[in-house]
Amino acid sequence: MYWSIARRRSWLARVGSLLVIAGIMACESERPPSTFYPVDSLVTAQIKLLARLNARLEKKALLGGKEDAAEYRPADTTAWQKELDIFRQLDNINKPVNRNSYEITDGLQDPGSNLLIREFKCIDEQPIVYLRIYYQGTLARPRKLEALYREANPMFKSTRQLSMRLDQVGEETVLTAYSVHGGQKMMLSDSVSYQISGKILFD
């Protein structure tokens, strides 16, 4: 039986709460220059752009074997921020303490396209295992971001595979799709896996 739109949104919101539990979202305070790649600035710019373009979101989620989907138009930057803030966690790579924690390889060829890749690969124990920026010609033209994020303590373990896809829409570089695949395990509870994917639509 199909759920009402309101009930679907409520269920999708519960899935989203897993991401809130998984980490503390970045604040909007002024930040020092990025050490590696300005992820936070990219996310902020996309939130503002998608709100300005009045984009729609087609969202699918799978949690505990239950799957559902909804399509709606986030009302403003606050609504888009709720959808995309999970990607701000990747900006942790830019903390000054992580300056010597990553090996950087640039100019890698993507075997599936004509894009180049800059990869930041962790060489010690950091939550961001790797971050890959797929770009067209220059890093100023990003086309995809991929990252693996892990965190663990005696009470909690979590793994997230994050991806953002960007395309050229007119004169703008615009987020057109994203996904978060992950799982988490808390002490004295079963493991939970989830998948969230979003497709951005323009009228």
C-alpha positions as CSV (number, residue, x, y, z in Angstrom):
1,M,0.0,0.0,0.0
2,Y,1.3,3.4,-0.9
3,W,2.0,5.8,1.9
4,S,0.7,9.4,1.9
5,I,3.3,12.0,1.0
6,A,3.4,13.3,4.6
7,R,4.0,9.8,5.9
8,R,6.7,9.2,3.3
9,R,8.4,12.4,4.3
10,S,8.2,11.3,8.0
11,W,9.8,8.0,7.1
12,L,12.5,9.6,5.0
13,A,13.1,12.0,7.9
14,R,13.7,9.0,10.2
15,V,16.3,7.7,7.8
16,G,17.9,11.1,7.7
17,S,18.1,11.0,11.5
18,L,20.7,8.2,11.2
19,L,23.0,10.7,9.5
20,V,22.5,13.2,12.3
21,I,23.4,10.6,14.9
22,A,26.4,9.6,12.8
23,G,28.1,12.9,13.2
24,I,27.8,16.6,14.3
25,M,27.1,18.8,11.4
26,A,29.5,21.6,10.5
27,C,28.6,25.1,11.6
28,E,28.3,28.2,9.4
29,S,31.0,30.1,11.3
30,E,33.9,31.7,9.4
31,R,36.6,29.1,8.5
32,P,40.3,29.3,7.7
33,P,41.4,28.5,4.2
34,S,41.0,24.9,3.2
35,T,44.1,22.7,3.5
36,F,43.1,20.3,0.8
37,Y,39.8,21.0,-0.9
38,P,37.0,23.5,0.0
39,V,34.2,20.9,0.6
40,D,32.2,23.2,2.9
41,S,32.3,26.1,0.4
42,L,31.1,23.8,-2.4
43,V,28.2,22.5,-0.3
44,T,27.2,26.0,0.7
45,A,27.3,27.2,-2.9
46,Q,25.1,24.3,-4.0
47,I,22.6,24.8,-1.3
48,K,22.1,28.5,-2.3
49,L,22.1,27.6,-6.0
50,L,19.5,24.9,-5.8
51,A,17.2,27.1,-3.7
52,R,17.6,29.9,-6.3
53,L,16.8,27.6,-9.1
54,N,13.8,26.3,-7.3
55,A,14.9,22.7,-8.0
56,R,12.9,19.6,-7.1
57,L,14.3,16.5,-5.3
58,E,13.5,12.9,-6.1
59,K,14.6,11.0,-3.1
60,K,14.8,7.2,-2.4
61,A,15.7,5.5,0.8
62,L,16.2,1.9,1.9
63,L,16.4,1.1,5.6
64,G,16.2,-2.3,7.2
65,G,14.8,-3.9,4.0
66,K,12.0,-1.2,3.7
67,E,12.2,1.0,0.7
68,D,10.3,4.1,-0.2
69,A,10.5,7.2,-2.4
70,A,9.2,10.7,-2.6
71,E,9.5,13.7,-4.8
72,Y,9.1,17.3,-3.5
73,R,10.5,20.8,-3.8
74,P,12.6,21.9,-0.8
75,A,11.3,25.3,0.1
76,D,14.4,27.2,0.8
77,T,18.1,27.1,1.7
78,T,17.2,25.7,5.2
79,A,15.4,22.7,3.6
80,W,18.3,22.0,1.2
81,Q,20.8,22.3,4.0
82,K,19.0,19.5,5.8
83,E,19.4,17.3,2.7
84,L,23.1,18.1,2.1
85,D,24.7,18.8,5.4
86,I,25.9,15.3,5.7
87,F,28.5,16.1,3.1
88,R,29.9,18.9,5.2
89,Q,31.5,16.2,7.4
90,L,34.0,15.7,4.5
91,D,35.4,19.2,5.3
92,N,37.0,17.6,8.4
93,I,39.9,16.7,6.0
94,N,40.8,20.4,6.1
95,K,41.5,20.6,9.8
96,P,45.1,21.8,10.4
97,V,45.8,18.7,12.5
98,N,45.2,16.6,9.4
99,R,47.8,18.4,7.3
100,N,50.2,15.5,7.3
101,S,47.6,12.7,7.4
102,Y,46.9,12.4,3.7
103,E,48.8,11.3,0.6
104,I,47.8,13.4,-2.4
105,T,47.8,12.0,-6.0
106,D,46.7,14.2,-8.8
107,G,46.1,13.7,-12.5
108,L,44.7,10.1,-12.2
109,Q,42.7,9.0,-15.2
110,D,39.1,7.9,-14.6
111,P,38.8,4.7,-16.6
112,G,35.0,5.3,-17.1
113,S,35.3,8.9,-18.5
114,N,37.6,11.6,-19.7
115,L,37.8,13.1,-16.2
116,L,40.9,13.5,-14.1
117,I,41.0,12.6,-10.4
118,R,42.7,14.1,-7.4
119,E,42.8,11.6,-4.5
120,F,43.5,12.3,-0.9
121,K,44.3,9.0,0.8
122,C,44.7,8.7,4.6
123,I,48.0,7.4,5.8
124,D,47.0,7.1,9.5
125,E,43.8,6.7,11.5
126,Q,41.4,9.4,10.4
127,P,37.6,9.2,9.9
128,I,37.9,10.2,6.2
129,V,39.6,7.2,4.7
130,Y,39.8,8.9,1.2
131,L,38.4,11.7,-0.8
132,R,38.4,11.7,-4.6
133,I,37.6,14.8,-6.7
134,Y,36.8,14.0,-10.3
135,Y,37.2,17.1,-12.4
136,Q,37.1,18.3,-16.0
137,G,40.4,20.0,-16.9
138,T,40.7,22.0,-13.7
139,L,39.6,21.5,-10.1
140,A,37.4,24.6,-10.6
141,R,35.2,22.3,-12.7
142,P,34.4,19.4,-10.3
143,R,32.1,16.7,-11.7
144,K,32.0,14.1,-8.9
145,L,33.1,13.7,-5.3
146,E,33.5,10.3,-3.6
147,A,34.6,9.6,-0.1
148,L,34.6,6.9,2.6
149,Y,34.0,8.0,6.1
150,R,34.5,5.8,9.1
151,E,34.3,6.4,12.8
152,A,34.3,4.1,15.8
153,N,34.4,4.2,19.6
154,P,33.6,1.6,22.3
155,M,29.9,2.4,21.9
156,F,29.4,3.1,18.3
157,K,30.7,2.1,14.8
158,S,29.7,3.8,11.6
159,T,30.7,3.6,7.9
160,R,29.4,5.9,5.1
161,Q,30.2,5.9,1.4
162,L,29.3,9.4,0.1
163,S,29.0,10.6,-3.5
164,M,28.0,13.8,-5.2
165,R,27.6,14.3,-9.0
166,L,27.8,17.7,-10.6
167,D,27.0,18.7,-14.1
168,Q,27.1,21.9,-16.2
169,V,23.7,23.5,-16.4
170,G,24.0,26.6,-18.6
171,E,26.7,28.7,-17.0
172,E,26.5,27.0,-13.6
173,T,28.1,23.9,-12.1
174,V,25.1,22.2,-10.4
175,L,24.6,19.2,-8.1
176,T,22.4,16.8,-10.0
177,A,22.6,13.6,-7.9
178,Y,24.0,12.3,-4.6
179,S,24.0,9.2,-2.5
180,V,24.9,7.9,0.9
181,H,25.4,4.2,1.6
182,G,26.2,3.2,5.1
183,G,25.8,1.2,8.2
184,Q,26.1,1.6,11.9
185,K,26.3,-0.6,15.0
186,M,25.7,0.6,18.5
187,M,26.5,-1.5,21.6
188,L,23.8,-4.0,22.5
189,S,21.8,-3.3,19.3
190,D,21.7,-4.9,15.8
191,S,23.6,-3.4,12.9
192,V,21.5,-1.1,10.7
193,S,22.3,-0.5,7.0
194,Y,20.8,2.2,4.9
195,Q,20.9,3.7,1.4
196,I,19.8,7.2,0.4
197,S,19.9,8.6,-3.0
198,G,18.8,11.9,-4.4
199,K,18.2,13.2,-8.0
200,I,17.8,16.9,-8.5
201,L,15.3,17.9,-11.2
202,F,14.8,21.2,-12.9
203,D,11.6,22.6,-14.5
